[in-house]
Amino acid sequence: MSEPKWTPAQRAAIEDRGGALLVSAAAGSGKTAVLTERAVRLITDPDHPVDADKLLIVTFTNAAAAELRARIGQALLRLSQQQPHNTSLRRQRMLLQRAPICTIDAFCLDLLHKHFQALDIPPDFAPADPGSVEVLRASALAETLENAYRDPDFCAFADLYGKGRTDQAAGNTILHVYDFLRALPDYDRRLDEYLTPWQRENGFAFTCWHDLLLAEAARCAKAARELLTAALADCKEDFVLAQAQAEEKGKTAASKAKAVAGVNDKFAEPLSRLESAAALLGEVERLAAAGQWTPLYDKLTPYVLGMEEMPGFKGMKKRLTGDHKAAVRTRADEAAKLFEHITELVSCSEEEAEADRRAALPRLRALFAAVRDFDARFSAKKKERKPLFSQKQERHIPYFETLFNLLHLKPFNDFSFITEHMVFKTSIMKSLIDEISNSHIKGENWVQKIINATNPQAHNPFSEFETYGNYCMTHYSGVYELRQLNTFRKGGYIAGRFISDKKLRFLAFDLDTISFELGDYPLFPLNILCYMYTKGLKVLDKLLTVNY
C-alpha cells in the first residue's frame, strides 16, 4: 500500500512533538487520518517510542473511539506484516486493546474506578441516569428541609425567600448553592470562606461589598455620563441647525426672531435636562469613585423619593425634534436605566446596610448548614445499596402483550420480574400511573385503560410486578439492581404448609427463597419430583414455570 500524500499542514500536525497542538479543519478533510498517523508514529518512533496503552485519545462518541482504535490497529497490523520479525509491533497491537481511546465520560469513569479509595466511594459504584439522580436529590432535599426547619434562623431565611408561602424558593437556593460549590475544588472550605466577610465586626464600611457596590456605581455613573454627554452634543447640533433653518424661513426681522424663539423654547427643556443629568451623573461618579457612601446616598435619596426629577426625558412636555432625536432619546433612556440601577446599588445608609448584614448572618449560617446537610444526605443516598429486583424464568406471554399495549415497552431481558421481595417507590409508581393514564388506550381512568389493554381471552393477562419492573428498568435503570435467586415457588408440594426448622435448613443449602402457597400439598410422586428440582435435577422446570 502506497504512502498517503500528506499536505504540508497535515505533515506538520503528524510530526510535531513540541507539546500542545490544535488541529482545526472542515469535515472530511482528514483529521482522523492525521490523528491515526500521529498515534502510529508516536508508537513506532525509533528514538522515543510510546507504548500504545500510554496514549489517551478522547472522542465525542463511542463510535468514533471504536473507529480510531480500529484504524490504529490496522496501521500497526500492516507494519507488522511488513516486519514479521518485529516483536515490538506485535506487543503494541496487544497493548492497543487496553489503550484509553474512549469518550470523556468513559475516561472519567475509569479514573474513578481506579482511584475510588481517594474519593471515599464504593469500588462497585455505577453511574446513575438523570432520572434516578433527580429522585435521590428530591429525597435528600425533602429530608434536609425537614431537618432545617428545626432551626429558627433557617425558618427566617425561608420566610424571607418564600414569603411564608412555600418551601420551593428555599429548597432551590440550597440546590443552587450546592451545584455552584460542586464545581469548585475543596468546596467545603469555600463555604467557610464565603461566610467569613459576614462574620467580621468592623462595620459595613470595611466589608468587600461596600467597595464592590461603590465601584459598580462609579462604573455605571461613568457610562451614563458619557451617554448623556454624547446625547447633549447631538441635541446641541440639532438646536444650532434648527436655529439656522428658522432664520432662513423668516422674511422679516420680527418673523425671524419669532421663529428662533420657538426653536429656543422647543429645545430649552431637553437641553436643560441633559445638562442637569450629565452634571448629576458626574457628581455621582465622583462620590462613588471616592468611596463616599453616605454623601452618595444623600445625593440619591431625593430622586428615589420623587422629590427631584429623574434623569431622562420621562414626563417632558415638549416633543423631541431634530435629525438626531432617535439617538438622543435612546442614549438618554439608557442613562436613565443606569441611574436607576445605581439607586438600587446604594439603596440604604451605611447604618441600615450594617443592620442588614447582622440580620443576614444567622440566616446565611443556617443556609450553609442546610447545604452541608444536603451534601451529606445526598452523598449517603448515592452510596446506599440499591433496592433489588429478583428475577426468574417465569415468562407469561400475555403479561408482555399487555405491557406493550399500555406503554409500548418490550421485556427488559429474558427473565421475569417476580412478586417476591419487590419494593415499590411511590414516585416511580405515580409516574407509571400517569403514563398509563395518558396512553392512547380507551378508558376514563388508568384502571379502565389497563383492563382495556388486556386480551380478554388470555388467562391472567396483566401483572403489576412485570409492568412495574420493566418500566423501572427502562426509565429508572439506576434506581434498582437486578439479582438472580435460586427460588422455588411450590414448597407446599414438598412439605405442605407446616415445615420443620430442620427441613427448612436442609432446603436452604440449595435455595435462596422458597414459597408455601395455599392449595399446595405433598402428593406422591409430585413431592419427590419437586425435591429433585430443588437439588438441581430440574426435571419439572417446564411444569412448574407454566403460566399461573
DRENDRENKE-326449 format. One record per residue (C-alpha): x, y, z. Coordinates in steps of 0.02 Angstrom, whole numbers, plus 50000, padded with zeros to 5 digits. Example, Ala and Ser with C-alpha at 12.3 -4.5 7.8 and 13.67 -1.06 7.14 Angstrom:
% residues 2
506154977550390/506844994750357/
% end
This chain:
% residues 548
500005000050000/500735016949948/501135030550074/499735043550087/500135060450014/500025072350161/499845091050139/501155101950225/499905106550362/499445088150389/501275083050395/501625096750522/500215090250633/500855072250617/502675075950653/502525089650784/503225084750955/503255101851036/501805099851157/500045106651138/499385106150961/497715112050891/497085104750728/495565113650656/494855108150489/493215105250400/492285088750398/493045075950279/494725084750272/495685070250351/495775074550535/495505056450588/496815050250465/498055063150531/497705058250712/497895039750667/499565042850582/500155053750726/499725039950852/500585026450747/502165036750729/502205040150916/502065021550949/503405016950820/504585031550849/506355024350832/507115035650965/505715038651092/504325025851065/502725027151167/501775011551220/500035010951143/499195009451312/500025025751368/499085035951239/497505044851294/496345048651148/494665056251192/493235056851066/491455063251067/490615046551031/490935028151062/490805025050875/492215037450841/493285029250975/492985011950901/493415018250726/495025026550787/495575010950881/495225000450727/496205012050612/497725012250726/497614993350742/497534991150553/499035002650529/500044992750658/499494976550575/500144982450406/501804987350483/501894970650573/501604961350409/502994971350329/504144967450476/503664949750530/505144948350650/504734964350743/504074958150911/503834975950972/502454978850843/501544963050899/501674969051078/500984986251033/499494978250947/499084969151109/499334984951214/498174994451097/496704983951157/496814991951330/497315009351273/496135022951338/495355027551171/493625032351228/492385046251265/492725058551406/491335050151507/492155033151492/493865040151536/493215048951692/492265033351744/493845022751727/494825035651826/493555034851967/493585015851968/495485016051984/495525028952124/493895025852216/494785024652384/495435042552370/493655048852346/492855037952480/491645029852360/491185011352344/492285001752220/490754994352134/489895011052102/488945013751940/488425029951854/486595034151881/485405040151749/484715058051765/483005051751820/483745041851965/484835056552018/483325067952024/482395055352131/483865054652254/484065073652254/482225076352288/482255063852430/483835071252507/483145088952490/481505084252574/482455076752722/483605091852727/482165104252734/481265094252867/482835094552975/483255112852935/481555119152991/482025114753170/483205129653162/482295146453188/483615155253084/483265144052934/481405147252957/481775165852949/482795163052791/481415152552711/480095165652756/481175179152677/481405169552514/479725160952502/478725174852584/477995162152703/477015153152568/478115139152501/479715129352528/480175129752345/481235145552348/482235139752500/482455122352425/483005129352258/484265140552345/485025125552434/485175116552267/485895131752178/487235134352311/487625115752311/487765114652122/488875130152117/490035123552252/490195106352172/491085114552025/492445120852143/493885111252224/493765109152412/492015116252413/491775113452599/493185125652636/492435137952511/490835138552613/491835144652763/492735157452655/491105164352588/490395166052763/491935174852835/491545192552770/489825191652852/490605187453020/491775202253031/491285215353160/492145230653083/490565237953010/489865238552834/491135251652776/492525238852795/491665224652703/492045219352524/490265223652471/490485241852518/491905243752393/491125232452261/489475241752261/490315258652251/491455252652111/489955246352013/489035262652048/490535272551983/490625261951826/488765264151791/488855282951826/490315284951706/489405275451569/487815285651597/488785302051598/489615297651433/487935293251356/487175309651415/488675319651354/488515311751181/486625314751182/486905332851234/488135335651092/486895328550964/485475338751038/486525354751027/486945350850847/485085348850808/484745365150902/486005375150800/485335367750639/483535371650689/484015389750730/484825391950561/483325384650471/482165396050571/483135411550520/483105406250337/481215404150338/480845421250412/480645435450288/480665449550413/481695452650569/480155450350676/479675433750594/481455427650608/481515432150792/479865423550823/480425407650733/482065407250827/481155409950991/480045395050951/481585384250920/482375390451082/480805386051177/480695368751097/482495364251138/482605372751307/481905358251410/482845343751330/484485353451333/484195358351515/483765340451563/485285333251476/486465346151553/485745343351728/485785324451710/487575324351646/488115335451791/487175324151914/487995308351847/489685316751851/489445320552035/488815302952069/490345295851981/491505307052086/490705301952252/490665283452209/492475283452149/492995292352309/492155278852415/490965291252497/489435280552532/488455292252645/488605308052534/488135297452383/486625290152471/486095307652523/486295313352343/485215299252275/483835299452407/482825314352338/482725305752168/482185289252246/480835298052346/480215307752195/480745324552265/481875327652115/481605323751931/482455307751874/483705309151730/482995306251557/481515312851459/480105304751555/478685317351580/479435330251462/478125342351395/478925346251226/479205333051093/480995329851045/481435335450868/482955335550756/483925323550645/484725315050796/483155313850902/483115294650898/484935293150953/484705306651085/483185298151160/483985280951157/485545287151248/484515296751374/483425281551409/484955270351433/485715283051551/484085283651649/484135264651669/485925265451731/485455278951857/484015268251919/485235253751939/486385264852042/484945269052160/484705250252185/486565247752221/486605261552352/484845259252420/485135262352605/486275270952728/487845262652795/486975260152963/485505251352879/486695240752774/487625235452931/485985231053016/485515220552864/487215211852870/486995207453052/485225201153021/485785190852871/487245182252960/486245169353061/485145165752910/486655162752800/487405151452933/485795141552931/485785140852741/487585134752731/487225121952866/485755115752762/486875114752608/488125104152705/486715093352771/486035090952595/487765086252532/487945073152668/486215065952641/486365065952451/488075057552460/487415044552580/485955040652466/487115038552318/488165026452419/486695016452482/486444999352411/485014999952289/483414990152315/483434973752222/482364966252088/482294947252092/482034938651925/481684920951869/481164911551714/479304913651732/478864921951567/476994923151543/476704929951367/475034938851400/475924949751529/477084956451395/475694958751268/474774969851391/476394978951434/476664983051250/474864988551225/474945000151376/476685007751364/477455001451202/478784992851307/479624976451266/480314964751400/481914971451476/482774954551468/482404935951458/481854934551639/480274939451731/480044951651874/479254941752016/478244946352168/479494940552298/480444954752382/479884968452263/479994985752339/478954999352258/479455017652251/477975029352266/478675042552147/479025029852010/477325021652034/476485038652016/477465041751857/476945024651790/475115027951830/475225045051746/475955037251590/474585023951586/473275037551613/473965047151463/474085032051350/473055030251190/472065015751264/470205019251289/469615021751467/469095035351588/470505031551709/472095021351721/471185006051791/470005005251643/471455007851524/472364992851597/470794982151580/470524987851400/472354984251357/472214965851405/471714951251297/470044945151368/470404927751300/472054926051395/472234918251567/472944931051691/473354944251559/474094957551675/475474958151806/475804973751908/477524966851952/478024963451772/477374980551719/478234989951860/479874980451843/480044983051655/479525001351671/480835004451805/482254996051712/481815005651554/481605023151628/482435022151801/483805009351774/484935016651908/483675015052050/483644996052064/484894981852049/484484965151970/484884948652051/484584930552009/484004919752154/483824901152164/481994901252213/480614888352222/478794893252223/477964876452256/478684872352427/476984865752480/477204850752365/478704845352470/478194849152649/476444856052648/476074871952744/476914866152905/478774863552879/480014859453017/481544870053052/482634855153012/481894852852839/481944871552808/483804872152849/484074857152737/483214865752590/484214881652624/485794872952563/485114873652385/483834887652386/483864906352421/481984907652445/480524895552449/478664899452448/477234889452525/475574893352443/473804888652489/473194873252398/474904865252378/475054848452469/476404834852466/475654821952348/476644807152279/477544807252159/477474826252140/478334828852307/479804817952252/479974827052087/479914843952174/481254838452294/482354833052148/482044850152070/482704859152224/484264848452218/484684853952043/483834840051945/482624852151864/481514839551778/479994850051823/480674866251751/479354867251615/477994860151725/478244871951873/478544887951774/476964886851672/475794901751663/474984904751831/
% end
